[in-house]
C-alpha cells in the first residue's frame, strides 16, 4: 500500500538545524512531484517547499527561502528537507506530500518544535 513516512522531527533551539526525511513506497516515486507542508496549531496547512519529479525545479515559501533546502533521491524514494537557522515560528507539524496529475498522497507528519 502507499506510504509516506516522515522522520527527523524534534526539539531544537532557535538558530539550530534539523533534517527531515520522507520515505515513499507503494507508488512510482519518480513520477511524482514532492512537497513539504507544515501546519502550526490553530493555523492552516501551508506549502513550505516543493520539488519536481526529476528534481530540476524547486520552489520555497518566502518565509523559508535561504534557510530551507528540499532535495530528493529517486533511487532511494526519499525526499528531504534541510532546515537551518530555525525560528520559533517554524514550529509545526511537517507533512510530506506527493502529487501526480490528480493523485495525491500525504504522510502522517513529524513534529518540529523550535524553542529555548
Buried (B, 14 or more C-beta within 10 A) or exposed (E): EEEBBBEBBEEBEEEBEBEBBBBBEEBEBBBBBBBBBBBBEEEEBEEBBBBEBEBEEEEBBEEBEEBBBBBBEBEEBBBBBBBBEBEEEBBBBBBBBBBBEEEEBBBEBBEBBBEE
